[in-house]
Amino acid sequence: MRPFPRRNRAARASLTLLLAVPLVLLAGCTSGAGGGGSADGSSSAAASTSSAASTSSDPAAGGGTGRADNDLQVELDRGDGSPVEQYRLTCVDVVEGSLPDAEAACAHLQGLADPFAPLAADLMCAEVYGGPQTARVTGRWHGSAVDLQLSRTDACRTAQWDSLGALLPGPVG
């Protein structure tokens, strides 16, 4: 007598496949969630390259982290018909800007390895609408150009938005 008839083996294989597919999809939503990108999950090529035109970070050259290295502009559209909000944030020795909680935003961004990294192009995301809000972040971060379009159109982009913390003033919704 066989331990498992063929009929049971086929059922087990189908069950295994049914359980594995959602796990793979969920894993795809978490990879790159802290990154940046356009509404479709990508960012401009400038966001991932540094420029020699940035302020020198060589202390011997009188540099250090300068305003041009960590200076961001944020345009936030809440999607409710209200005017687009514009903020500025500079994270150097003295935090400056019009962002409501600039200190918290700078501290949060400094703690992220690459806050403006693009979402992977082949990322599979759950179609969970997070709201009509959109934002654009431009400027420089650690000497690299930033031009990032954000939205809340699916679970990955909502996670990307949420990962930026106080940079995108809330409440959302």
C-alpha positions as CSV (number, residue, x, y, z in Angstrom):
1,M,0.0,0.0,0.0
2,R,1.3,3.5,-0.9
3,P,1.5,6.1,1.9
4,F,-0.2,8.8,-0.3
5,P,-2.5,8.0,-3.2
6,R,-1.8,10.1,-6.3
7,R,-5.0,12.0,-5.8
8,N,-3.8,13.3,-2.4
9,R,-0.4,14.2,-3.8
10,A,-2.0,16.4,-6.4
11,A,-4.2,18.0,-3.8
12,R,-1.2,18.7,-1.6
13,A,0.7,20.3,-4.5
14,S,-2.2,22.5,-5.3
15,L,-2.6,23.6,-1.7
16,T,1.2,24.4,-1.5
17,L,1.0,26.5,-4.6
18,L,-2.1,28.4,-3.3
19,L,-0.3,29.2,-0.1
20,A,3.1,30.1,-1.7
21,V,1.7,32.7,-4.2
22,P,0.3,35.2,-1.7
23,L,3.5,34.9,0.4
24,V,5.6,35.8,-2.7
25,L,3.3,38.8,-3.5
26,L,3.5,40.1,0.1
27,A,7.3,39.8,0.1
28,G,7.4,41.9,-3.0
29,C,5.4,44.7,-1.4
30,T,7.9,45.0,1.5
31,S,11.1,45.1,-0.6
32,G,11.9,48.6,-1.5
33,A,9.0,50.1,0.6
34,G,11.3,52.7,2.0
35,G,12.4,53.9,-1.3
36,G,11.3,56.7,-3.5
37,G,10.0,57.1,-7.0
38,S,7.4,58.5,-9.2
39,A,3.7,57.6,-9.0
40,D,4.6,54.5,-10.9
41,G,7.4,53.6,-8.4
42,S,10.5,55.0,-10.2
43,S,12.6,58.0,-9.6
44,S,14.6,60.1,-12.0
45,A,18.1,59.0,-12.8
46,A,19.4,62.1,-11.0
47,A,18.1,60.8,-7.7
48,S,20.6,58.0,-7.7
49,T,23.7,59.8,-8.8
50,S,25.7,62.3,-7.0
51,S,27.0,65.5,-8.5
52,A,30.4,67.1,-8.2
53,A,28.6,70.5,-8.1
54,S,27.4,69.8,-4.5
55,T,29.0,71.5,-1.6
56,S,32.3,69.8,-0.6
57,S,32.1,67.4,2.3
58,D,35.9,67.4,2.7
59,P,36.6,69.1,6.0
60,A,40.2,69.9,4.8
61,A,38.6,71.9,2.0
62,G,36.5,73.9,4.6
63,G,33.5,71.8,3.7
64,G,31.4,69.6,5.9
65,T,27.7,68.9,5.2
66,G,26.5,72.1,3.5
67,R,23.1,73.5,2.7
68,A,23.3,72.2,-0.9
69,D,23.9,68.7,0.4
70,N,20.7,68.4,2.5
71,D,18.2,70.9,1.1
72,L,14.8,69.7,0.1
73,Q,11.6,71.2,-1.3
74,V,8.3,69.4,-0.7
75,E,5.0,70.0,-2.7
76,L,2.1,68.3,-1.0
77,D,-1.3,67.9,-2.7
78,R,-3.8,66.5,-0.2
79,G,-6.2,65.6,-3.1
80,D,-9.2,67.3,-1.4
81,G,-9.2,70.4,-3.5
82,S,-7.2,72.5,-1.1
83,P,-4.2,74.5,-2.4
84,V,-1.0,72.6,-2.9
85,E,1.2,73.1,0.2
86,Q,4.9,73.9,-0.3
87,Y,7.6,73.4,2.3
88,R,11.4,73.7,2.5
89,L,13.7,71.7,4.7
90,T,17.4,72.1,5.3
91,C,19.2,69.5,7.5
92,V,22.6,70.8,8.5
93,D,24.0,71.9,11.9
94,V,21.0,74.1,12.4
95,V,17.7,72.7,11.0
96,E,15.8,75.2,8.9
97,G,12.7,75.3,6.9
98,S,9.0,75.7,6.8
99,L,8.1,72.1,7.4
100,P,5.9,71.8,10.6
101,D,8.2,69.4,12.4
102,A,11.5,70.1,10.7
103,E,13.6,68.6,13.5
104,A,11.7,65.3,13.5
105,A,11.9,65.1,9.7
106,C,15.6,65.6,9.6
107,A,16.2,63.1,12.4
108,H,14.0,60.6,10.7
109,L,15.6,61.0,7.2
110,Q,19.1,60.8,8.7
111,G,18.2,57.4,10.2
112,L,17.3,56.0,6.8
113,A,19.9,54.3,4.7
114,D,18.5,55.7,1.4
115,P,15.2,57.5,1.9
116,F,14.8,58.4,-1.7
117,A,15.7,55.1,-3.4
118,P,13.3,54.1,-6.2
119,L,10.9,51.2,-5.9
120,A,12.0,48.3,-7.9
121,A,10.6,48.4,-11.5
122,D,9.3,44.8,-11.2
123,L,7.8,45.2,-7.8
124,M,4.4,43.5,-7.3
125,C,2.1,45.5,-5.1
126,A,-1.3,44.9,-3.5
127,E,-3.9,47.1,-5.1
128,V,-4.9,48.8,-1.8
129,Y,-5.7,52.4,-2.5
130,G,-4.3,54.6,0.3
131,G,-5.8,57.9,-0.8
132,P,-5.7,60.7,-3.3
133,Q,-2.6,62.5,-1.9
134,T,0.4,63.2,-4.0
135,A,3.7,64.8,-3.3
136,R,6.9,65.8,-5.0
137,V,10.2,66.1,-3.2
138,T,13.1,67.8,-5.0
139,G,16.5,69.1,-4.0
140,R,19.6,67.4,-2.7
141,W,20.2,64.8,0.0
142,H,23.7,63.8,1.0
143,G,25.0,65.5,-2.1
144,S,22.8,63.5,-4.5
145,A,20.0,65.1,-6.6
146,V,16.5,64.2,-5.5
147,D,13.4,64.4,-7.8
148,L,10.8,62.1,-6.3
149,Q,7.1,61.8,-7.2
150,L,5.0,60.1,-4.4
151,S,1.4,58.8,-4.3
152,R,-0.7,56.5,-2.3
153,T,-2.2,54.5,-5.2
154,D,-1.2,51.0,-3.9
155,A,0.2,49.3,-0.9
156,C,3.9,49.7,-2.0
157,R,3.5,53.4,-2.7
158,T,1.6,54.0,0.5
159,A,4.4,52.2,2.5
160,Q,6.9,54.4,0.6
161,W,5.0,57.5,1.6
162,D,4.7,56.4,5.2
163,S,8.4,55.6,5.4
164,L,9.3,59.3,4.9
165,G,7.7,60.1,8.2
166,A,7.5,63.8,9.2
167,L,8.8,64.9,5.7
168,L,5.2,64.6,4.5
169,P,3.1,66.4,7.1
170,G,-0.1,64.7,8.1
171,P,-2.7,63.9,8.8
172,V,-3.4,61.9,5.7
173,G,-6.9,61.0,4.7
